[in-house]
Amino acid sequence: MSKTPLGPVITVVSVTELGDPQPGLRDAIQLAKTVNKRAGLLSLARLNIDQSLANLRREWVTRRDIQSQILRQVLSRKRLDQLQQRLGMADVTAVQDNGR
């Protein structure tokens, strides 16, 4: 893993890179219909705050820990396992099952 002055380089992975089809507008609309608007906005705000705080920190371990907490909140166990399998990410396997 390469490092920057702030720590390891962060990898971004799309669902298509994991072998899933590219989500379309219908997928977004279907998902949006299942989410309570107020609860969804509050959740997005909380995730934004968490991510902002993580980015303000200069210690990469703290940033990684906050990012792991965010992953536990938004990704299913199946998706976490898929990421670990595809990328060989030890940190993903350390994320505890959140019952999803």
matplotlib code that plots the C-alpha trace (Angstrom):
import matplotlib.pyplot as plt

x = [0.0, 1.5, 1.5, 1.1, 2.2, -1.3, -1.1, -2.2, -3.7, -7.5, -9.0, -12.3, -14.2, -17.3, -20.0, -19.1, -15.5, -17.1, -18.9, -22.3, -24.2, -24.1, -27.1, -29.4, -31.9, -34.6, -32.5, -32.0, -35.7, -36.6, -34.1, -35.3, -38.9, -38.0, -36.2, -38.0, -37.1, -36.4, -34.5, -32.5, -31.5, -30.5, -28.4, -26.7, -25.9, -24.5, -22.3, -21.1, -20.2, -18.4, -16.4, -15.6, -14.2, -12.2, -10.7, -9.8, -7.7, -4.1, -3.6, -4.4, -5.3, -8.1, -9.2, -9.2, -11.2, -13.8, -14.1, -14.5, -17.3, -19.0, -18.6, -20.2, -23.2, -23.9, -22.6, -24.1, -22.0, -22.3, -20.8, -18.0, -17.2, -17.2, -14.8, -12.5, -12.5, -11.9, -9.3, -7.8, -8.4, -7.5, -9.2, -12.6, -12.4, -11.9, -15.2, -17.6, -21.0, -23.7, -26.5, -27.1]
y = [0.0, 3.4, 6.2, 10.0, 12.4, 11.8, 8.0, 5.3, 6.2, 5.7, 3.4, 4.1, 1.1, 1.2, -1.5, -2.2, -3.1, -5.6, -7.2, -5.7, -3.9, -0.1, 1.3, 3.4, 6.1, 3.6, 2.0, 5.4, 6.1, 2.7, 3.1, 6.7, 5.5, 3.1, 5.7, 8.0, 11.5, 13.0, 10.0, 9.8, 13.4, 13.1, 10.0, 11.7, 14.7, 12.5, 10.6, 14.0, 15.2, 12.0, 12.1, 15.8, 15.2, 12.2, 14.4, 17.1, 14.7, 14.4, 10.9, 8.3, 5.7, 7.9, 8.6, 4.9, 4.1, 6.7, 5.4, 1.9, 3.0, 4.6, 1.4, -0.6, 1.7, 1.8, -1.5, -4.9, -7.8, -9.3, -6.2, -6.0, -9.6, -8.9, -6.0, -8.0, -10.9, -8.7, -6.3, -8.5, -5.7, -6.8, -3.7, -4.7, -8.1, -6.5, -4.6, -6.4, -7.7, -5.1, -7.5, -6.6]
z = [0.0, -1.0, 1.5, 1.4, 4.1, 5.7, 5.5, 3.0, -0.3, -0.2, -2.9, -4.5, -6.0, -8.1, -8.1, -11.7, -10.6, -8.3, -11.1, -10.5, -13.3, -13.4, -11.5, -13.6, -12.9, -12.3, -9.6, -7.9, -8.0, -6.6, -3.8, -3.1, -2.8, 0.0, 2.2, 4.5, 3.3, 6.7, 8.0, 4.8, 4.9, 8.6, 7.8, 4.9, 7.1, 9.8, 7.3, 5.8, 9.3, 10.1, 6.8, 7.3, 10.7, 9.5, 6.7, 9.2, 11.3, 10.4, 11.9, 9.2, 11.8, 13.2, 9.6, 8.8, 12.0, 11.2, 7.6, 8.9, 11.2, 8.2, 6.1, 8.9, 8.9, 5.1, 3.7, 4.1, 5.3, 1.9, 0.3, 2.9, 2.2, -1.5, -1.1, 1.0, -1.4, -4.5, -2.9, -0.2, 2.3, 5.8, 7.3, 5.7, 7.3, 10.7, 10.3, 12.6, 11.3, 11.8, 11.3, 7.6]

ax = plt.figure().add_subplot(projection="3d")
ax.plot(x, y, z, "-o")
ax.set_aspect("equal")
plt.show()
